[in-house]
Amino acid sequence: MSRYRHLMMDVVSLLPHCKKDSKVESKETKGATLNELVELRNCSSILFFECRKQKDLYLWMAKSPSGPSAKFLVNAVHTMEELKLTGNHLKGSRPILTFSANFDQEPHWKLLKEMIIQIFGTPKDHGKVKPFHDHVFVFSIVDASYLISVPHNETDKVDRGGLDKMTLVEVGPRFCLNPIKIFGGSFGGPTLSEQMKKAKATKYVKKVKAKTRRKMHEIENPLEPDEFADLWKE
């Protein structure tokens, strides 16, 4: 629980334009409550951390009020305090968002990429934001999951054309998001994608195929009779 709370505070510190609010207790009307809260705060996007059974953390990304929204299972959590990395960056500076190439291969990844850009991208003219970049948000797809890490530029100033001389040091946090569902609305609506079920089905199919291949291999390559098999039998 404490690790998840620290992760939430790390994310808040990385988004100077965000507005945090208190806990949402209602479960049945969670979507309506959050959409109303977003409207009162004059926002358009939501990051909602939901902890279940005090051990599983879920993250909702949603565009309010009309959607879309996505639900993720958060795992492999490493907070800034836990990692104790040497990287650092100025609070309030704008990030550069980078994505792995496979974000452009599937429609649902393209949709999530656009949502991430709108949620994590810091507005240029926001009152709490400094007008320069000194850190990077890295979004990578590994085994149908997001891997997120935050490095920063260690060099004070880089001349034009000298990007090869730039060095990056990780700041943290680092965590993995496993997509569960993508909805057409905000916290509900038609299901656009069910990535986790597809991943489980694919894993099961691979297991069945491997078992079938093993049986075929045993039939095609029978073992020779063991001359010592009956040695100890009376």
ChimeraX attribute file (.defattr): number of C-alpha atoms within 10 A of each C-alpha:
attribute: neighborCount
match mode: 1-to-1
recipient: residues
	/A:1	13
	/A:2	8
	/A:3	13
	/A:4	21
	/A:5	12
	/A:6	17
	/A:7	22
	/A:8	17
	/A:9	15
	/A:10	16
	/A:11	17
	/A:12	15
	/A:13	13
	/A:14	23
	/A:15	21
	/A:16	20
	/A:17	19
	/A:18	18
	/A:19	12
	/A:20	13
	/A:21	9
	/A:22	5
	/A:23	9
	/A:24	14
	/A:25	9
	/A:26	11
	/A:27	8
	/A:28	8
	/A:29	11
	/A:30	13
	/A:31	18
	/A:32	15
	/A:33	14
	/A:34	20
	/A:35	22
	/A:36	14
	/A:37	15
	/A:38	19
	/A:39	13
	/A:40	9
	/A:41	12
	/A:42	10
	/A:43	15
	/A:44	16
	/A:45	22
	/A:46	23
	/A:47	19
	/A:48	17
	/A:49	19
	/A:50	18
	/A:51	16
	/A:52	9
	/A:53	7
	/A:54	10
	/A:55	8
	/A:56	13
	/A:57	18
	/A:58	18
	/A:59	19
	/A:60	19
	/A:61	23
	/A:62	30
	/A:63	23
	/A:64	21
	/A:65	20
	/A:66	15
	/A:67	20
	/A:68	23
	/A:69	27
	/A:70	28
	/A:71	22
	/A:72	23
	/A:73	19
	/A:74	21
	/A:75	16
	/A:76	10
	/A:77	16
	/A:78	19
	/A:79	22
	/A:80	19
	/A:81	14
	/A:82	12
	/A:83	13
	/A:84	13
	/A:85	14
	/A:86	10
	/A:87	17
	/A:88	17
	/A:89	16
	/A:90	13
	/A:91	14
	/A:92	20
	/A:93	20
	/A:94	24
	/A:95	21
	/A:96	18
	/A:97	16
	/A:98	12
	/A:99	16
	/A:100	12
	/A:101	9
	/A:102	13
	/A:103	18
	/A:104	13
	/A:105	9
	/A:106	9
	/A:107	11
	/A:108	16
	/A:109	15
	/A:110	14
	/A:111	16
	/A:112	18
	/A:113	16
	/A:114	12
	/A:115	20
	/A:116	16
	/A:117	14
	/A:118	14
	/A:119	20
	/A:120	21
	/A:121	16
	/A:122	23
	/A:123	16
	/A:124	13
	/A:125	9
	/A:126	12
	/A:127	11
	/A:128	16
	/A:129	17
	/A:130	17
	/A:131	13
	/A:132	13
	/A:133	15
	/A:134	20
	/A:135	25
	/A:136	19
	/A:137	19
	/A:138	18
	/A:139	20
	/A:140	19
	/A:141	18
	/A:142	13
	/A:143	9
	/A:144	15
	/A:145	19
	/A:146	19
	/A:147	18
	/A:148	18
	/A:149	18
	/A:150	23
	/A:151	23
	/A:152	22
	/A:153	20
	/A:154	17
	/A:155	12
	/A:156	7
	/A:157	10
	/A:158	12
	/A:159	8
	/A:160	6
	/A:161	7
	/A:162	9
	/A:163	9
	/A:164	7
	/A:165	9
	/A:166	13
	/A:167	11
	/A:168	15
	/A:169	17
	/A:170	21
	/A:171	23
	/A:172	27
	/A:173	24
	/A:174	20
	/A:175	16
	/A:176	21
	/A:177	22
	/A:178	21
	/A:179	24
	/A:180	18
	/A:181	19
	/A:182	28
	/A:183	19
	/A:184	18
	/A:185	20
	/A:186	24
	/A:187	25
	/A:188	18
	/A:189	14
	/A:190	10
	/A:191	14
	/A:192	15
	/A:193	17
	/A:194	16
	/A:195	18
	/A:196	17
	/A:197	13
	/A:198	12
	/A:199	15
	/A:200	11
	/A:201	12
	/A:202	12
	/A:203	11
	/A:204	12
	/A:205	12
	/A:206	12
	/A:207	12
	/A:208	12
	/A:209	11
	/A:210	12
	/A:211	12
	/A:212	12
	/A:213	12
	/A:214	12
	/A:215	12
	/A:216	11
	/A:217	11
	/A:218	11
	/A:219	10
	/A:220	9
	/A:221	9
	/A:222	8
	/A:223	8
	/A:224	6
	/A:225	7
	/A:226	8
	/A:227	7
	/A:228	8
	/A:229	8
	/A:230	8
	/A:231	8
	/A:232	6
	/A:233	6
	/A:234	4
